[in-house]
């Protein structure tokens, strides 16, 4: 039985059109691509942002699998503060 039959939409990792190719900074191909997007401004460390392409969990049976995909694909990021809030 195929994985998509067991886990529904999570198992359907269909190819998505992405910008970039093997000669650009944002390198993507059918067999490879970025695992995360992380930006940091040393003058404002708490303004850092991050996306994990496959979400909090790379396990396709996890409810957090691909939970950040829409943000990554849409070009938005999540705050990633590094200092403990008081």
GIGIHU-V192509 format. One line per field, one symbol per residue. phi: phi as a letter, one per 30 degrees, with the letter a starting at -180 (. if undefined). psi: psi as a letter, one per 30 degrees, with the letter a starting at -180 (. if undefined). burial: 1 if it has 9 or more other C-alpha atoms within 8 Angstrom, else 0. Layout:
phi->???
psi->???
burial->???
//
This chain:
phi->.dedddbidddcddecdbdjadccdddbadcaadcabbbbcddbedddbabcecidbdddcddcdidcdededdicbcdbdccddc
psi->kleffegbfefiikkkkkllafgleikllffllkflkkkkjffiefgllkkjegafkfjffkfgkgfgeeeeefgllkkikfkkk.
burial->00010010011000000001100000110000010010010000111111111111110100001111101100001011100000
//
